Amino acid sequence: LGRPPKEENDTHAEDKKRAIGERNEIEGTFGTTKRVYRANDIRAKLDQTADTWIGACFFAKNIMKFLRGLSLSHFRKIGLEDLPKENYELF
C-alpha cells in the first residue's frame, strides 16, 4: 500500500507477484460463486438480508465441495477411482 519504493529489489517483486496471485485466486472464487450459485442475482432491500443471502450462497458452495469430496472418497474406497472426471464433476 502507499507509494511504491524508488528501488524495487527482487524480494519486493516476488512479494508483489505472490500477492497478485493470491488476489487472483480469491477473485476467481468470488466469480465462480456469483455465476454458479447465483450470488449476482441477490435483490434484497436490507443490507442484513443481502449479507444473509451471500452467506447462504457460500454455505451452499462449501456444502457442495464437501459432498463432492465425500463422494469421491467413497468411489475410491469401493474401487471406482478410475472414472473419468466429467462423470462426477457437477460444477
ABEGO torsion letter per residue (X at the ends): XEBBBABBBAAAAAAAAAAAAAAAAAAAAAAAAAAAAGAAABBBABAAAAAAAAAAAAAAAAAAAAAAAAAAAAAAAAGAAABBAAAABAX
